[in-house]
Amino acid sequence: MKRGINIWSFPAGMGIEDCMRLASKAGYDSIELSLDAKGPLSLESSEEQIRAFRTLADELNLEISSLASGLYWDFPLTSDDEQIREKAKEIVRFQLKAATYLGVDAILVVPGCVGADFIPGCKVVPYDVAYDRALEAMKELAPDAEAAGVVIAMENVWNKFLLSPLEMRDFIDKIGSDYVKAYFDIGNVVVNGYPEHWVRILGKRIARVHVKDFRTIVGNINGFVDLLSGDVNFPEVMRALREVGYDGYLTAEMNGFPCATDSVVCHTLDALNRMMAE
């Protein structure tokens, strides 16, 4: 498996190039970049601007593991507003295209949202309605992903949707495409489940893995903590990943610490090394 870090782990405002250089200097194998609405890697970026990050990664001997995006909280594929749903699909298609420029074969997509307690005023969508809309969207987008040669990896997030590994497994199987899989986030399921169960049930459907830790006694969004300081049973999770044959990226997704960034980045890499040594 390869040791990676998500760009959201760096301080807000830190340039993409500086994040990449720091990740390379620390010794990571890869970095996960993010597509934004505006900025150097965004919906406004040209092919040339996006390819420049691939060039820099090659210079730094750093792989780009995948392309994430936080835009799906503002533009959910399950919105009651049809225009927002269409905008979300446009974002997925642009993200697929950007991934080809970056030379990566997977993108992170939030498949929809029933509700989100950490987003003030988040519009609640009935679960069955959200399910049908997300399924329809993914079936529509699967041919685009196949044409690009890029997997749409759906992440399990705190969206009150696809809440069990059985449901995520069956949802993926209903789409019926090798280009729509799971982006499994270890820490996101600890509040109401066991990540090792998810791994064994999803199996080969896992395209990418986010590594986070969570302290259950907190029980809310503030429960995410430094790796190895929460309640994730990492030895068992690593055994499960090896059992199902996962040999891809382990991408740490941490809070963007404004101070002592070098120390946090290095500590996170050390934690990943210890997990992989189990």
N, C-alpha and C positions, 0 to 999 in steps of 0.2 A: 504494500500500500504506500501511497505517497502523502507526504506531509504538506498541508496547504493552509492558507489563511485567507479569510474573506476581507475585502477592502473596507467593509463597515467596522472592522476591528480597530481601524486607525482613527485618529482624531478628526472630527469634522473640519473641513477646510484644508486638510493636508492634501497636496497635489497627488494625482494618480502616479506620476513618475516617481515622486519621493516615496510613496508607499511601496512601489515595486522595488525600488532600490533597497529600502530597509528590509523588505522580506527576503530579498536575495542575499544581502549582507548577513542576515541572521541565520541563513542556512535552510530556508524553506525550499521545497521542491516546486511549489506552485502558489499562485495567487488567484483568487476569484474576483473579477471585476464586476462593476454594476452599471447598468444602463439607466441614466437619469432623464428627466424632462429637458433640462438645459445643462450646458457645460461641455467640457472637453470630450466626454463619452456619453452622448445623449441622442435623443431623437432628432436633434439639429445637426449632428456630426456627419461629415462627409466620409466616403469610403477611405479616402486618403488619410484623414485624421484618425480613423479607427485603426487602420492598418499600422499606423505609427506605433501603437502600443504593442502590437505583435513584434515589430522590429526591435523595440526596446527590450521586450521579454527575451528575445533571442540573444541580444547583446549581454543580458544579465544571466543567461543560462537558467532562466526561470520559466516554467510552464504556466500557461493560463488555463486553469482547470475548468472553468465554465463562466457564463455570463449571467449574473443575477439581475434583479430589478425590484425596486420597491414601489414601482408605479401602479401595481395591481391593487394596492389599498385605495388609491384614488379612482382607479378605473377597474373595478371588479368585473370579471366575466359573468357574474351572476346578478348584476344590478337590475333594478326594476326599469331603469331608463335604457331603452334600446340603443340610443346614441352612445351611451357610455359603454355598453357591451360591444358595440362595433369598434369603438376606439380601443378597447382592450385587445380585441383581435388584431387590430392594426399594430399595436405595440408588440404583440407576440411575433407577428410577421417581420417587423423591423428588427426585433431582437434576434430572430433566426438569421436574418441577413447579416447583421453585425457579427454574429458568432462565426459565420463563414469568413469574414474579413480577419477575425482574430485567430482563426485556425483552431477553434474549439468545437467539440461535438455534442455539447449539452448546454441548455439554458435552464435557469430556475424560473418557474412560473407558479404563482399562487392561483389555484384553480377556481377560486371563488370565495365568497364570504357570506355566511349566515348572519354573523354579528361579531363584533370585536370590542370587548370591554375597555381596552386601552386606547381606543380611538373615540374621542368625544363626539357625540352626535352621530355615531355610525348607524346607518340605516339597516334595520333588521329585515332579512329576506326569509320567508318560510323555507324550512329545510328542504322539503320535497321540490319546491320551485327552484331553489338554488341547485339542487342535484341535477334536475332535468336540463337547466340552462348550461351548467358546467359540462355535462356529458355531451350535449349538442355542440358546444363550442370546441371541445377537444376532438370530437369526431370530424368536425369541419377543418380544424387546424392540422390534423395528423398528416394529410397529404403534403401540406406545406413543409412540415418538418422532414418528411421523407425526401422531398425534392431537394431540400438543403443539406441533407445528410446530417442533421442535428437533432438530437433527442430533446423533446419537451419534458423536463423533469419537474413534476408537480410536488411542491413541498407541503408537508404537514405543518401547519402553522396554527396560531391561536385564533382561528377563524370560525370556531364552533361548527366545523364541517369536516366530513370524512374522519370521524373521531376514533375509529378502531382500525386495526390492521386488516381485519377481514373486509371491512367496507372499502378501504383503499385498494386492497387486492382485487376485489370484484369490480370496482369502478374502472381500474386499469384494464382488466380483462374485457369489459364491455366495449371499451374503445377499440380493442383488437388491433393495435398497431405496435410494432417494435420500436416506433419513434415517439411513443408516449409512455413514460415510466415514472418512477418515484424519485424525488429528491428527499431522502430520509434525514430528518433532523432528530438526532438522539435526544437532546435536552427537551425538545418541545412536547414529548409524550409522557414525561416523568410525572407530571401533575396528576395524571389519571391512568397511567399504565406503565408497562415495562418495555424499554427499547429493544431488549433482546428478543422479546416475543414478536415485535414488529419485524425485526430483521429476518427471523426464521420464516415468518408467514409471507412476507413480500419476496424474499429470496432473490431470484434473478431479475425481478422487476425493479430493483434498486439500481439507479444510474449514478447517483452521487450521494455523498453523506456529509452532513453538517455535524460538527462536534461542538456541543455545549454541555454545561453541567447545570444542575438545578437542585435547590434545597427545598424539599417538600414542606417543611414546617412553615415556610413563608407562604407558599401556596398561590402567589400572584406573580405578576410580571417582574416584580422586584426579586424574585427567587433565583434568578440566573446569577451564577457565581463563577469564579475562576475554575478552570478545569482541575479535576481531582479534589475539589473542596466541597462538592455537593453529594447527592445521593445516587448518581448514576453508577451502576455496577459495571465499570469499564472492562474488567477482565472477562465478564460473561458476555458483554456486547462484542468484544473482539473475538471471542470464541465463535459467537453466532455469525459474525461477518465472514470469518474464515470457513465456517461450515457451508455457507451458501455460495462460496467461491468469489466473494467480493474482493477485488484487488485494485481498486481505484483510489481516488483521492479521499483523504480525511481532511476536510476543510474546517478549521476552527473559526467559529463566528462569535466574536467577543464584543463587549461594549467598547465604543471608541473612547479610550482613556485620554484626557487632555494633557496629562503629566506622565513623565517617566515612560514614554511610549516604547523606547528601546527595551526597557526592562520587561514590560508587559509582553511584548512580542517574543522576546527570548524565553520568558517563563512559559508561555503558551507552547512554544516549540519543544521545550523540555518535557512538558506534560504529554504532548503527542508522542515523543520518543519513548516515554515510559509506558504509555498505552500499547504501543506497537511491540514493545519488548515482552509483553505479558504472554 
